[in-house]
Amino acid sequence: MQININKTSFKDFKKHSILWGAFLFLLIAGAKVDFDIRGNVSFTLQTLVLGLAYYFLPRNWRLSLILMYLLLGILGFSVFNSGSGWSYFISWPLGFFIGFIVSTFLKTPKQSNYWRILGYFLWLHAIIVVLGTTWLAYYTNLQQKGIETAMELLPGALIKSGIGAMLVWVWIKLDGRFK
């Protein structure tokens, strides 16, 4: 059996491998950056990094990125914001982790319009927040806890969506100037 890899495929593989590694590092670091905004919920850069990674990586690369991240956490490496290991993974944050996986299937906007990119980031955050807080409400057996957590996460999700869309839009504009 002969594998035919042309130069373009190898160049894309190399580019995606480098991006994948960089985004894995940034995802772990982003989960550890925790801003105290006087709430019960952590404000981290994790979903901002996920949005950027998912925007720039093809679907299979996105999926392998998040699965590797989750596997590292399940194996006990300190990659999540708080806690690690299987028992932590299947506890209250499970819905958020499922949201991370489900959001890999979002289609990246074909147009590089700021508003389309913002919509992409808002959808990503909506998927993660809805699945995460729904599971949290089920896990704690308190619907109110899920709703309160969603309300606390909403401002951060909006801020990170705006920042993520701006970073992508600026990157696209700068990248077009150097081609």
N, C-alpha and C positions, 0 to 999 in steps of 0.2 A: 504494500500500500504506500503510495507516494502522497505526501502532503505538499500542496502547492501554496506557498505563501509569497505573494508579490510584495514589492517594496512599500506600496501604500498600506497594505494590511499590517506589515511589520511596524511601520511608522505609527499607525493608529494604535496598535497593541502597546508599543513603547510609551506613547503619550498617555493612554488610558491607564497603564500600569503605574506610571509616575503620579498621575492625578489621584488614582485609587489610594496609593500609599500616603500621599499628602493629606487627602481627605480623611483617611482613617486616623492619622495623627491629630488632625484638627478636630475631628469628632470627639476623640478622647479628651483632648485639651478643652474643647468647648463645653463638654459635660462637667468639667471641673471648675470652670469659671462661673461663679455663683454670685450674682449681685443681690445685695440685701435691699429689697424694696418694701420692707415692712409688711410682708404678707406671710401667709403660711406656706406658700408655694415658692419653690426655687425658680429664680430667673437665670437661666443658663443660656449659653450660646449654641447648645446642642442642635436645636431644630433649625437655626440659621445656617449652621454648617451643613446639616442634612439637605436643606433646600438648595444650597450652592452645589453640593456634590451631585444631587439628583438632577440638577439642571445641566451640568456639564458632562455627566457620565451617561453612556448608553444603559438601557434597562438592565441587562445582565450584569454589568459592572456595578450598578447601584445595588442590586439584590445581593451580590457577593460581598459588597462592602458592609451592608447592614448585618448580614448573617455572620460575617467574621467578627464584627463589633459585638454582637449579641453573644456569640460563642465565647469570646474572650471574657465577657462578664459572667457567663454561666460557669466557666471554668475557674472563676474566683479572682481573675485579674481585676484590679480597681479601675474600671473604665467607665462605670456609670457614675452619676452624680452622687449617689449615696447607696451603699450596699453592693454586694456582689454574690455570686453563687446561685445555684438552682433555686433555693428556697426564696431568695429575694426576687429572682426573675419571675417566678410564678405568683408572687404576692401582688400587692396593689399596683405596681407599675406595668403589669403584663399588658394591659390595654394600650398603653403608650407604645410599648415595644411592637405590638401587633400593628399599630398605626404607622410605625416606622416602616414596617414591611409592606403594608398595603399601599402606602404612598409612593413606593418605588414604581408602581404601575401608572402613575400620573403621566400623561403625555406632556412633553416639553413643548411650549408654544413655538410654532414655526416662524412667527413674526417676532422681530426683536423690538417691538413696541413696549415702552415702559409699563403701560396698563395691562397688557397681556402677561408680562412677566410678573407683575404684582398679583394678578389673578392666580397665576400658578403657585406662588408662595402662599397666598391666602388659602387656596384649596389644600395644599400640603398641611398647613397648620390646622385647618378645620378637620381634616381626617384624623390627625394625631390627637387633637383635643377631644373630639367627639368619642373616638374609640377609647381613649385613655380615661376620660371622666365617666363614661358609661361603665367600664369595667370597675373603676374605683367605687362607684355607687353600688354596684353588685357585690363587690368584695367586702365592703364595709357594711352592707345591708342598710345603707343610708342614702336615699335619693338626694337629700339635701346636701350631703357632702359632695356628691358629683356635680351638682349645680353650682355650689359655692366655688369649687375648684375650677370649673370651667370659666366662671366669671373672673376669678383671680388670674387665670392664664390668658384671658382675652387681650388685655392691654399689651402684654409681652409678645403675643402672637402677632398682633397688628404692627408693633414696632419692628420686630424681626422680619416680618414680611416686607415692610417698606424698605428697610436697610438692605435686605437680600436682593430685592428687585433693583434698587439703585446700584448696588455693586455689580450685578449682572449687566445692567444697561450700560454703565460706564465701561465695563470690560469690553462689551461688544463694540461700543463706539471707539474706544482706543485701539482695539484689535483691527478694526476696519481701516484705521488711519495708517497702520504700519504694513498693510498688505500690498 
